[in-house]
Structure formats: C-alpha cells, structure tokens
Amino acid sequence: MEISILFLPLIASIISGFFGRYIGDRNSEIVTSTLVSISALLSIYLLYQVIVNQYEENIIIATWINSGSLDVNWSMLIDPLSAVMLVVVTFVSSLVHIYSIGYMSHDPHKPRFMAYLSLFTFAMLMLVTSDNFIQLFFGWEGVGLCSYFLIGFWFRKESANAAAIKAFVVNRVGDFGFALGIFLIFYLFGTVNYSEVFQQIPTVIGKNLSFLGFEIKAIDLICLLLFIGAMGKSAQILLHTWLPDAMEGPTPVSALIHAATMVTAGVFLVVRCSPIYEYSPLILNLITIIGMITAFFAATVALVQTDIKKIIAYSTCSQLGYMFFAAGVGAYNVAMFHLFTHAFFKALLFLGSGSVIHAFKDEQNINNMGGVWKKLPYTYALMIVGTLALTGFPFLSGFYSKDAIIEFAYLKGNTTGYYAAGIGIITAFLTSIYSWRLIFKTFHGKYNNRDIKIEEMHESPVVMLFPLFVLSIGAIFAGFLFKGLFIGHNGDNFFWAESIKFLEPLSTEHPPIWFLLLTPCLVLLSIPISYYLFVKNKQLPNAIASINKPLYKFLFNKWYFDELYELIFIKSSKKLGLFLWKFCDGTIIDGFGPDGISSFIKKCSIKATKFQSGFIYQYAFVMLIGFSALLTFLIVK
C-alpha cells in the first residue's frame, strides 16, 4: 500500500507525459486523476491506521548510495508526521487534477500539464516520506524543478517565463543554505539518516565552530542553514519575492503549489527537525521573528493589491508566517495543525478564484469585476466559506488553528512570544479586511467589466465545482474534528509520538478570557467595516489612499523589495557579468589566448607572403646572400 501511494503519481506522469499523444487528452486526464485519487484514498486509510493502531514503519525501497561512511537508502518513513503530509499532498493534488479537467479544457497541451502535476506530486511525496536528508533534498529539488515547469507552463508568455526563472533562482539561494546544512550534518555526525543524527544531537551541544575568526555553536549553525532553505521554499520575508510572481502559472498550479504542498515544505522541514531545533533557542527566536514579520508584511501588501490571485498568494505568505512563528515558540504540533487546515481553505480560495477568472475569460483585476454573485452563486457561496475559514470566523477550521497559534505564542511567556501574539492579532484583523475586500469587490457592487457582457457570465462546470465543494467541507469541519488529535487535550501529544520532539511540554494553561475573545471579536467587527468601505462607501478607500500616497505606493509596490533587489543584486550582477565578458574574457583571455595567437600568426603569414614574388632573380639574390653568409661563417670559424 505504501509503495502504491508513492509510485502511482509517478506512473500517471509517465503515462500522460510519454504516451499522452497516443491515448488522447481525455484518457490522459482520466488516468492521471484516477491514479492520484487512488493514492489519496490509500493515504487517508494509512492515516487511519496511524491514528487507530499507532502504525509506524520504515520501508526500504532500494539502496541508493553506499560510499565510505555515506550510507543512504531510498526509503518510506511512515509516522504521524509523514502520514499527515501524505493526506494533505495527495488529497489536494487529486482535487486539483479533477479541477484541471474543466479549467484546462481549451488548452492544447493538456497531457503535458497533467504529467507535470503528477510528477510534482511524486516529488513532494518523496520529500515527506524521506528518512534521511539526501532523499529529502532530492524531493526538495524535484518540487523546485516541477514548479519551474508548471509556473512557466504557458512559456510563450514572457511574464510566465520570467516568473518561472525567478522562482527557480530565488529558491536556489535558499537551497544553497540547505545544502550547506546537510554537508555540516554529515561532517559532524558522519551520517545523514534522521534517527542517527537526532540521537547524536546532545553530543554536539557544547561544540563550537570557527570561521573567519568567528565562533558559533555548531547546533545554531546547523539550524540556521536548514532554516535558510525553509525560508526560500516557504517564501518567508527576504526570500519571498518569487511567490506572487508565480501566479503567472495556471490557477490549478497556484492551488497545488502555493496552498498545500511546495510552500509548506519549509514548515515540514522545521517540524521534522524539531529534535535539532529544540536545542537552539537562538534560532527558534529568529524563526519566530521572521515568521511574525512575514505574516504582517504580507497582510499589509494584500490590502492594496488588485490581482485576485496575488491577493490570495500574499495571504498564503502571511499564513506561512503564522506557521513559522508557531514552530518558533515550540508549538510544532500547532504549526502542523494550521498547515493541515490551511490546505483546505486556501486551495478552496485558489480554485474558487480560478472559477471567477474562468467566468471573466482570464480577467484577474478585481476592479474589473463586481456584481456577479447572482451569476456565480455556487462559486460565491463556496468562496464565502473559504474566506470565513481563512479569517478565523468562529467554529470554522481557521478559527481553531490560527487562534491556537496566537494563544501558544502568548503562553510562551517571553518577550518574543508576546510580540508574536500581538502581531498575530493585528495580522488576523488585516487578513479579514483584505479577504472581505476581495469578496465584496469581486461579487458585489456595480458590474465593471467592459469587455464581457454580464449576460454572458455563467457558472463553472460540475467538474470544477465538485473539488470546491469537497474542500469546503474540510474548511468547515477540519479544525473541529482534528483539534484534539493534533494539539491534544490538556497538553498531551500522544498522536505525534516520537515524530515531533518537545524538550519541555507545552503549557496547559489558558490565556485570560479577554485575550481569547479579542481575535474573534476583531474578525467579526471587520465584516461590517469591510462592507462599508468596499460596498456602501467605495470612494472612502480611494480618498484614504490619495491622502496617504507614499504609504499606498509603499504597500502597492510590496515594500519595494523587488526594486531593492534589482538595485543591489541584479544590476550589480549584470555589470559584473559585462565586465567579466568584455574585459576578462574578451580582452585578456581571448586577446592573449586563441584570438591573440591567431592574429600573430596571420600577421606573420602576411609578411611571409611578400617573399613569394615569382621573380627568379629575387630568389637567386636571396640564395646568393645566404651562400655568402654561410661561406663567411665557415671562414671565420
């Protein structure tokens, strides 16, 4: 069963990718969707076995690397952590495959698209089932490569190509840090297998490393390098710039990559390595700080964006910040809980936005929408469910997981925890404002599209609405049903067993009642505020923006991170490259190398040709001179 979960998506990818032209578009869609759906059903059954029977297994598929002390197997590690991720990845992926049948119906390259989706799923499954860092890195790079294919799927669009390259390059920055972390782990422990590394962690607690005159704790350096990798993959601030641009890919790609799979890989890495991070309070504080800054930053930017997919993309970035600062305060199980619930409502919102874009014939600007809730009743209702879950509306999935993160940050009891809780509350309010802004501007008010008549608007087909309906069930009930399992009752964490390490048990206390009520009250208050701003008095936001133009431009331009990177890295890199090309390569290497030598020989050849006049008397004269010189030499000698 476990092997089937892993290899069914790979088989689907091979069939659709290599034989799609022979079996046809429809059969490619059916094969990939069916095989990935079977993998999802098996994953759900596997999670049931883990929950009920505490099933754990490490299945060795093959010996991969055996060189000296480096012994790496291709394995499937089945434990509570990997079982949860298997369900999240395969379940969302199967629904995205089904949704794509309708969304990509007019695309001429459907088999290739379905093959990429299935291959991405396989790489993600490789990542989450690894029992060593090498296999983890293999899956890590696999999802990066597949994301390049998927983001740049419409490769004839210059913007899609640029976005794919940007995602690939920015992720390589994080991956370089991740690779260095793996090298350091092997250097210190002589192994890359999780179990062996985690057992030896206490032996290096007091060990320091020297580099360029600096002393740093080995455990802190390992955690920092691994976290750099997580920052790139999960789009945390400084390495986040690729995520919004990745919306150039088809909407199903956005739902798959940016809701439940690739971007959550960084969170999974930190949680999987909790036995290491628990011994590095310094880096845990750094993770908390980076997480809360990312959450706030992305929420502020989402407030003013006009592209429906980019608003949801920044929302993803913000929610990932929540997950990271949950892990930073030691609540790894709560981070996984939010990852789990987030997969449902964020995939729902992405696919719902795809339904809207489909109805508007690829229009993505929310200012060119409005007044279509009666024309798209099912999409409207389902996106309302996703929005309520995202904002943390009481008793929906986001309410349980997001509030739990804020509560545990508060209960951490240190300065960083209090700041994280405060930022979390403010961000929750901003999240609700920009989420309802999207809903009201998209579905309510006056119809603003000049290219499409409102009479032409129609609801998406059943094949696109069915995945939304399934995800809405998860968005409503996942938090309530799984809270006790993921977080535990009275501080117990029996479900996670040894898959998550806690040096100190999480606090079982409860925050003050006013603190518990603060976030839900702000969320509820944001609904009438948003309705007034974006439906009743739509001129007020424009007036506020005009009064605060510098702030508006600052937020609209995403805190000028792209411009800053353009100035510091891109322009300087181009100038350096131009210098190396023109001067070092062209002038020095070519000038004194092949070009210089060939030029010298050419000049000598031209000089030599002057002796080839064709006149016998000139040749005789030269021979006479030569004979005379030889005779003189012999006489003198």
N, C-alpha and C positions, 0 to 999 in steps of 0.2 A: 504493500500500500504506500509506504513512504517513498519508495523509488518511483512509483507511478505519479505521485504528486509532483516530484521534481522533473521528470522527463516528459510528461505529457505535453506541457507547453513547448518544449524543445522539438518534439515530434511534430506538433502543429506548425511550428515555424518552418521546419524543413519542408513539410508537405506544401504549405502555401507559398514559400519562397522559391523552391526549385520546380514545383510542378503546377503552380497556380495557372500558368498559361494553358496548360493541358486540361486541367479539371474545371476551369472556368471560375468566374468571380463568385457566383453564388455558392458553389461547392467549397471554395476556399474559406468563405465566411462561415459556412456551416461546420466545417472540420475544425477550424481554429476555435470558434466559440464553444463547440461541444467538448473538445478535449480540455480546454481551460476550465470550463464549467465542471467537468468531472473532477479535475484537480481540486477545485474549490469545495465540492461536496466531500471529497476524501479528507481535505484539510479540516473541515468542520467536524467530521467524525473523529479525526485524530485529536482535535482539541477536546472533544467529549471524553475520549479515553484518558487524556492527561488530567482532566478535571476530576473524573469519577474514580479512575483506577490508579492515579498518580503514575501514569505510564511515562517512562523515560528510556531512551535508547540512543546509542551512538553506532550508526550503521556505516561500516567502511565499504565504500563502493570500489575503490581501487587505490593501490599505492601510487602516489603521484611523484614525489621527489624523495630520493634516498641517496644523499651525497654527504659523506663525512658524518658530522653530527646533526645535519639537517635531515629530518625525517618527517615528511608531510604526506598525509593521506587525503584523498578525496572522500569526505565523509558527510553524513547527515546526522547532526546532533539534534535530537528531539527532546526538548524540555519545555517547561511552561512558556518561557520567553520566545523560543523559536516557533512553538505551536500557535501562539497568538499572532505572530507576524505572518505565518503561513496563511492563516484565515484572512487577515487583512489584505494581503497581497493578492491571493487567488480570488477572493470574493469580489473585490473591487475590479480586478482585471477581467473577470468573466463578464461582469455587467458592462464594462467599457467595450469589450468585444461585441456584445449584443447591440449596444447603443450604436456602435460604429457601422453596423449593417445599414441603419437608416441614415445616419449623418453623412457617411461617405458614399451614398448610393450613386452620386453623379461623378465620382472620381474615377478616372480611367485606370488607376493603379491600385485597386483595392487589395489584390493578393499580396503585393509588396507591403502595404500598410499593415495588414493583418499579421504578416510574418514578423514585421518589426515589433508589433505589440506582444506577440507570443515570445519572441526572443528576449525582449525586455523582461517579461515575467520570469522566464527561466533564469536570467542573470540575477534577478532580485531574490529568487528562491535559493540560488547558490549562496548568495550573501548571508541570508538569515539562517541557513542551516549549517553554516561552517562551524567546525570545531577547532579551527586554527586561523591565525592571522593571514597566512598566504592565500588560503581559499577565500577568506573574507575580502582580501584585496582583489582577487581575481573577479569575484562577483561585483565588487565596488567599481572596478574599471569597466566591467561588462555593462552595467547600467549606465555608466557615463557615455560609453560608445553608442549604445542604443538610443540614449536621449539625443545624441547628436543626429542620428538618423531620423528620429521622429520629429524633433523640433524643425529640422531642415527638410522635412518631407516634401513640401512644396518648394523645391530647390530653384525653380525658375523665378521665384520672388527674391529679390536682392536682400530684403529685410529678413526673410527667413534664413537665408544663408548666413547673414551677419549674426543673427541671434544664435544659431547653432554653433558657430565658431566661438562666439563669446562665452556661451555656456561651457563649451569644451575647454577653453583656455583658462577661465576663472576656476573651474573645478580642478584643473591640473595644478594650480597653485596650492590648493588645499591638499590634493593627493600627494604632492611632493613632501609636505609636512607629515602626512600619514605614513608614507614610505620610510621616511627617516625614523619615525617612531617604531616601526616594525624592525628596522635594522638595529636600533638601540635595544629593543627587547631581546633579539637574538644574541646580541653582543653580551648582554648582562646575564641572560638566563640559559643560553645555549639551546633554546627551543622556541617554537612559535605556537605550540599547542596550548589552548586555553587552560586546560586543567593543570598542566605542568607549570605554566607561567604564574597562574593565580596562587598555586601552592608555595611558590618561592618568593612571593612579594614581600613577606615580612623580613626576608634576609637582606633586602637592599634598602630598607627604610632609612638607615643612617648613612648610606653611601652617597658621596658627592662626586661630581664630575667636573673637571677643569677644562675650560675652553676659552682661549684668547685672554687669559688672565682672570676669567670669571669663574666663581664656584657656584654650582647649582645642584640641588638634590636630584639624584637620578630619577626618583619616583615622580618628582614635579616635572622634569623634562619629558619623561615618557607621556605623562598625562597631557602636557601642553601640546606636544607634537600630534598625538592622536586627536585632540580637540581641534587643531587646525584643520585636519582632514574632515572632521564633522562640520566645522563652520562652512567649508566650501560646499559640501553636499547638501546641507540643510539651510543654505542661504542665510547665514547669520551676518549681522552688520559687518562691513568691510569686505566680505566675500559674497554679498547678496545681489550684486548688480545684474547677474545673469538671469535671475528668476523672472522678473517682469517681462524682459525681452523674449523669454522662452514662450510667451503667449502667441508668438507668430506661428507656432505649430497648430495643427488641427485641434479642436476643442477636446475630443476624446484623449488626446495626448496630455493636455493640461490636467484633465481629471485623473489620469493614471499616474503621471509623473509627480504632479505637484499637489496631490491630495493625500495619497496613502502609501506611496512606495518610495521613489528615489529620495525625495526630500526628508523622509523620516529615517533614512539610513543613518544619518548622523546621530539622531536621538538613540536609535538602536545601538550604535557603537558605544556611546557613553554608558548606556544601561548595561550592555553586555560586559563592559569593562569596569563595572562598579566595584569588583574586588580590588582594582588598582586605584580608582578614584577615591575610594573611602580612606586611603592613606595619604591623600594630598589635599588638605583643606584649602591651601592657597589656590590651586587650580579650580576647585569646586566654587570658591568665591568668584573667581574670574568667569566661570561658566554662568553663574547667577547674574553677574553684572552684564555680560554680553547678551544674555537671554532677555533681561528686562529692558535693556536699551533697544534691542531689535524689536521687541513687542511694541514699545511705544513709538519708535521711529516709523515702522511700517503702518501703524494705525493712523498716524498723522498724515502720511503721504496718501493713504487710501481715501482720506476725507475729500480730496480735491481732484482725484483722477476722473477721467471721463470715459475711458475704455472699460467696458463691463468685465472683461476677463482680467485686466490689470488690477482692478479693484479687488477681485477675488484672489488674485495672485499675492498682492500685498497683505491681504487677510491671512493667507497661508503662512507667509513670512512672519506675521505677528503671532499667530498661534504656535508656530515652531519656537518662537521666543519663550512663550509660556512653558512649553515642554522642557526647554533647556534650563530655565531658572528653577523649575520643579526638580530636575535632576541635580542642579547646583546646590539646593538646600537639602539634598539627600533623599528626597521623596521620589526615588526611581520608579516605584510602582505607580505613583500618581501620574508621572510623566507618560508611562505606558498606557495608563487609563485614558488620558487625554488624546494620545496618539490613536487609540482604538476608536473612541467616539468621534474624533475629528475626521477620520477616514469616511464615515458615513455622511455627515452633513456637508463636508467640503466637496466630496465627489458629487453629492446631490446638487450643490450650488453650481459647480462647474458644468455638469451635464445639463442642468436647467438653463444656464446661460447659453449653452450650445443650442438648446431648443429655441431660445429667443433669437439668437443670431441666424438660425436656420429660417425662422419665420420672416426676419427682416432681410433675408438674402445677403448675408455676410456683413451687415452693418453692425458695428460694435460700440459706437459712440452713444452713450445713454442720453445725450442731449438731443439726439435724432430719433428718439423713441417716445414712449408715453401713450397713455390712453388705450392700451390693448388688453387689459385684464379680462374683458369680456370675450375677446377674440382668442385668447390663450388661457382658458380657465384652469385647465389641468396643470400646465406649466406654472401658472401664477400661484395656485394653491400649494404645489409641491415646493416651489422656491420660498414661499412663506414659511413652510415647515423647516426648511434648511436654515433660513435666516433666524428663526426663533431659537433653533438649536445652537447656532453659532453664537448668538448674543448672550446665551445663558439664561433664556427665559425659564422661569421655574418649572421644574419637573421634566424638562427635556434633557437630552443627553449632555449637551454642553454645560448645562446648569450644574450637574453633578461633578464633572471632571474639572472644569475651569474654576469653580468655587473651591474645590478641594485643593487645587494648586495654590490659590491665594491664601487659604486657611493654613496650609502646612508651611508656607513661607512665613506667615505671621508667627506660627508656633515655633519656628526655628529659634526665635528669641534673641537673635543678634541684629546688628545694625543693617547688614546686607539683607537679611530676611525681611526686616520691617520696610526697607526701601523697595524691595521686590514686591511685597504685598501692596504697598501704596501705588506703585507704578502699575501693578496688575489691575487694581480697581479703576484707576484712571483710564487705562487701555480698554478695559471692558466697556466703559461708558462710550469711548470713542468708537469702539467696534460696533456698538449698537447704532450709533449715529450714522456711520458710513454704510452700514448694511441696509438700514431702512432708507437711506438716501438712494441707494441702488434700486430698491424695490419701488419706491414712490416715483422716481424719475423714469423708470422703465415701463411700469404698468399703469400709473395714474396720471392725472392731469390731461393736458391737451396733446393730441397726436401731432408729432413734429417732423415726421419723415416726408420729404417732398418727392422722393423717388418711387415710393411704393404707396399705392392707394390702400387705405385701411380696409376696404372691401376685399383686397387680395390676401389679407392676413389669414393664416389658418394654423390650427394646432398641429403639432408634430405627430407622425405616425405612431402606432402602438409599440413598434419595436424600439422606439426611442423613449416613450413614456414608461414602459414597463420597468427598465432599470431605475428610473427616478422613483417610482412607487416603492420598489424594494428598498432602496436606500432611505426613503423617508421613514419606513418602519424602524430601521436602525437608528435614524436620527431622533426618533421619538422615544424608543424603549431601551436602547443600548446602555445608557447611563444608569437607569434604574435597575436593570437586570444584572449588570456586571459590577456595580459599585462594591458590593460585599466581597465578590471574588477578587477583584483587582486590588482594592485598598485594604480589605479585611475589616473585621469587627473588633473594636477595642484594641486596635493596633497590631493585631496578628497579621501575618503574611504567609500563611501556610501554603497558599496556592503557588507562590513563586519558588518555594523550597530553596535550593542552592543556586538557582539561575540568577538571582539578584542578591548581592552581599550588603548587609547592614551591620556596620560595626556597633552602632547604637540603635536601639529600636526607636521608631518614630513616636512622637508624642501622642498620647491618647487623650490629652486634654481638649477642651473645646474653647474656641475664642469667645470673647464677650458677645452677647446677643446682638448688640448694635453693629458689631463688625460683621456678623453673619447676615444681617439684613441689609447692610449698606449696598453691596453689589447688586442684588436682585431689585432693590428699590430704584437704583440708578438706571438699570436696564429697563424697567417698566416706565420710568419717567422719560426715557429717551424716545419712546414711541410717539407720544403726543408732540414732543418738541420737534422731532423729525417731520411729522405730518404738517405741522405749522410752517416749518421752514421750506419744505420742498413740494407742498401741495397748496396750502392756503395762502402763503405769502412768499412766492417764489422769488420776488425781487430782493428780499432781505439778504439771502446769501450772497447775491451779486454786489449788493451795497457794502456788505461786510468785507468782501474780497477787494473791492475798489478802495475802501478806506485803509486796508492793510495790504497794499500791493506787494511790498517787499516780502512779507510773511507768506502771502499767497504764492508768489513766484518761487520762494524758497521751498515750500511744500510741493508745488506742482512740478518743480524740477528735481524732486527726490533728494533734497538736501544737497544738491549739486555734487553728489558722489561721482557720477559719470564724467562731469566736466573736470573734477579734480583729478580723477584717474587719467583722463585724456591729457591733462597738463603735465602731470608728474611722470606717468609711465609710458603712455602711448607716443606722445610727441618726442620725448627723450629717446625712446627705443627706436623710433623712425630715424632720428638724427644720428644716433649711434650706428644703426644699420647702414645708413647712407655713407657715413664716414668710413666704415669698415669696407664697404663695397668700392667706393670711389678711390680712396687713398690707399688703404692697406692691401686690398685685393688687386685693384686696377693699376695703381702706380707702383707699389713696391713688389708684390708677388709676381704680377704679370710683367711689370717693367723690367725686373731683374731676372725673371724666370723665362717662361716659354716665349712671350712676346719680345723680350729684350734679346734673347739668343737668336731667334728667327730674324729679327731686324738686323742684327750684326752680320749674320751670315748672308743675308740679302745684299747688304751694302758691300761686303767683300766680293760677292759674286758679280756685282755690277762693275766694281773696279777691275776684276779679273777679265771680264769680257772685253775690256779695252785693248788687251794684248792680242785678241783674236781679230786682227785687221784683214787677213787674207793676202797680204803682200809678202812675196818671198824674200825680198831684200831686207825687210824688217826682221824676219825670222833669222836670216843669215847674220845680220848685225848683232842680234842678241846672242846667237851661238858663238860668234867671234869674241864678244865681250866675256862670255862665260869661259871660253877656252883660254883666253888671256889671263883671266883671274886664276884659273886652275894652274896654268903654267907658272905664273908669278908665285903662287903658294908653294909649288914644288921646288922652285929655285931657291926661294928664301929658306925653306925647310932644310 
